[in-house]
Amino acid sequence: MKKVADHVSIPLASGESNYGIYEFKELIERQALDFVQPDICCCGGVLTMKKIAAMAEAQYILVAPHNPMSPLATAINVHFAASTANFFILEYAAPDSGARKNVLKEPLMVRKDGYVDIPNKPGWGMELNEEAFKSMPPRHGGAALASTRTARRIFNSPVAFARFFRIRAGRTSETAINRRAPRLSC
């Protein structure tokens, strides 16, 4: 990405498929981007997204969150945007059809000027429509698959990934972890 950044004059953005802080770290440190695009549902949640934004701010990089998941994710991103100095713009998919349409009892309303008011009710400011979820049964095995996929992406190599899970099972020492891999406590 840095090679591309060095040879183009247009702003570059990336990160919508990155999982966790460590996948953003190198891009930010090398100043390979003008915009980071963490997805609050995939990067590790609000706290991790705030850490990514702080790292980016230290390198004068703006944050433009990737936001295709749900109206609730949009509401959480609006709070993130309001509390982040280097926030630039939020991707928005209008929940005008399908299951997304009825997830919230009161949907966020985009004003004519393109802005959204910050929800001000308790919590994230939104109330879920629990009836809407009855038409969306959970998929079995999805969470386990996603967490394994995320763990693989956090580590810089399949070897580090395998070592981590062997350590968790008590089959090798912690010193076997690749030095560039993050240390996780589970």
Secondary structure, 3 states (H helix, E strand, C coil): CHHHHHHCCCCCEECCCCCCHHHHHHHHHCCCCCEECCECCCCCCHHHHHHHHHHHHHCCCEECCECCCCHHHHHHHHHHHHCCCCECCCCCCCCCCCHHHHCECCCCCECCCCCECCCCCCCCCCCECHHHHHHCCCCCCHHHHHHHHHHHHHCCCHHHHHHHHHHHCCCCCHHHCCCCCCCCCC
